[in-house]
């Protein structure tokens, strides 16, 4: 499968999807969104154990391409955001853990992209912003994802002021897992995605789907849902083989 706006590579079970439109600040133009969606679906159906989302150039991702929104009617405008939402959903629906490796500025839809990933590691040279708050086009859809990573006050500060925050602040607020020295970014991202990819793809995929399904539920409903999923998972041949291996190892361990 070929891509015009992305680069795909594989290393020992980890697939890296790289935004490769640096001359346009890796903006989420409709063709880029379409290719990302296609890539997520394809990798999701592969035997990859984990995914890194990266970017080339001086900006990680600048968000939506304003050219897709100039002189459009309401139906066309809705198409832009519905298409982007479907791509973001595909990333969370694929069974593999997806980690954003953020080397530089991520704004608006780019910030949404990072927030939608399961995990994120950022260089200390990166920054994050929802700049719509400074003007007349508020970052409504990016805030959906960002607000699910941050507390209410932090999310509203980011979206209302439009001011960028550093990678260190993003880590403190919970938008990324770690802020690391720029020279260590690739190694630290690789370490985290490999640790997050341990186990089986089926088990990890079920865990990921269950997490996103229950996280917005009231606690009682979340427990009912997760308990049913875990009970179903317990009686699968895969889980039973895991239990048998566990007890077999215990029998061989010295007392």
Helices and strands as residue ranges (DSSP letters): E 6-11, E 14-19, G 22-24, H 30-44, E 50-55, E 59-61, G 66-68, H 74-93, E 97-102, E 105-107, H 109-116, E 119-123, E 127-129, G 131-134, H 140-147, H 152-161, E 165-166, H 167-173, E 178-180, G 182-184, H 185-196, H 201-214, H 219-234, H 237-252
